[in-house]
Amino acid sequence: MKSGPVNLCLLLAVVCSCYLYTLKFSQPGGQDKLIAGLAGVHQYLPPGTSIHFVNKVPPEPTNSREHIFFPDFVHYILAPAKIGQASKTWKDTTLMVLPANSTDSATAALVAGATVLWQNKDERYLYLLIH
Amino acid sequence: MHPSTRLIIWLSLLLGFTSMVYFLSLPAHLPVIVTCVIVVAYAFISYRWFARHIPSPVGLQSTTGESARAYMILVAGLAVIVYKAYNIEKQYGHWDAWWLWDHHARYLQDSTYWRQLFTLNDEYHPDYPLFLSSLIAFFWRLTGTFNSLVPYTFSIFIAVVIPATIFISLHTRNLTIACFAFVVFAFSDAYHTFALAQYADQPLGFLYLCAFICLEYARQQKHLITVIGGLLGCCIWMKNEGMLLSLIFILFNARTLLANGNATRFAAGIIFPLSVYAYLKLNAPANDLVKGQSMKTLRLLTDGSRYRLIGSYFYTRLTDHALPATICAVFYGVYCYAARRLPGRNILTLIICAIGFALVYLLTPHDLSWHLNTSFDRVLFQLMPAFVYVIARNLCNLRFYTEGGQFQ
């Protein structure tokens, strides 16, 4: 076999796969929505910052891999800012994620005494950065 | 060596060099454009060096008919890989892809706070070598985005070139066996699952495979010893296991690599990656497996149940994920027994590597079942490309004799 056609075949295989990959994932999935939902928080978190994380999203649907990955994926999205130990209530600077359908009174109770630095809401979650 | 194999190996070393130079550019505070200039200069110089010092042998060309069949097999096999990749791939890869490698890359793309990576908890393994993360970080910084296409492109490149390199390297010796080796990978769901997981295991397996391919020609083309040094250095820069694999490789091939003045050539290839790895280890915290060792570790060596558990994992995973390769290995073993000869040195090298991995599991400070469950499959696929190549290469040499004469 001559090297030219072989190299071309290999290149085509890689390029085709990349093109198919972009087609397959052209619509934003759950992880993309999470990235978009947290996009605005980066301006409040310079690299190297360490914050707390409170996850108030109930564990449903059961056995959802996305839900299992959820807190760890938030760690990944926020890097190079760091999330310290996960906590149940807010302290210092904290990123809190709640279900999008949380009532105002429930949210207010959770962040009582804190200053809201940034917030965002998408179809699934309410994101709050508080201090 | 086929020119396409040579090109693939050159490209792999170029990617390794890019990763190392980018990592070194962080403490030096070099702008990314300067890193680009260095990489382009290295690409140009190394390509010229490869073309001049590693010529393709003339005697290994296939006939026109065989060549046409080889093209058909290659195109069909690549089509299967592209199709399977489309069905199996995940946008961000499997857990460890974004949790470890891409996570590390996010730190490394920041020229000011990249050292924060080394302050992460042990669960994020901040001591892991940075071939993959640094390479991803370089392209992320260059493009100014965290595009998931960057890690995917590298993973599909590896998924394509592992079977293709084996096929290209063997097709002139025995097209049937080369085709079988290609099919073992192209049609394997397990292979695609791990190759497209965007982990560092398959790239490590690929670099190790390239070292075995180069070794075959190293006696005739002494400059390949430098290339082997570079490839083993990249193995070390890819994963901590790369150190174990490289040491065993060097041990088994010390006469080829280090004797008759070859030590200088070998050192020329490995010194730069090894220095970068040493610099990383000076900055990074200790490895969790090393840190977890104590006097009670010695007791683990005498626990028979641990041996049985590891043995059962070897058996089940080999039969589940690599049955055709395992059957070929058993067939070759029976042949060696019948012919009253020892298996080839390369096969022994890989067997010792597998025993080395088993020893790491035996001494793990973590829960053994958990450790095996979370890593055994991918560790197996680190050795699989080289294993399939070495077995197929040995089968190419087999000749079966009957009373009427010889047939193959």
Interface residues (C-beta under 8 A of the other chain):
Chain A: M1 S3 P5 V6 N7 C9 L10 L12 A13 V14 C16 S17 C18 L20 Y21 T22 K24 F25 G29 Q31 D32 P47 G48 F69 D72 F73 H75 Y76 A79 P80 K82
Chain B: H2 P3 S4 L7 I8 S62 S67 A70 Y71 L74 V75 L78 A79 I81 V82 A85 Y86 E89 Q91 Y92 W95 W98 W99 D102 H103 R106 Y107 D110 T112 Y113 W114 Q116 L117 T119 L120 S148 L149 Y152 T153 I156 F157 V160 V161 A164 I168 H171
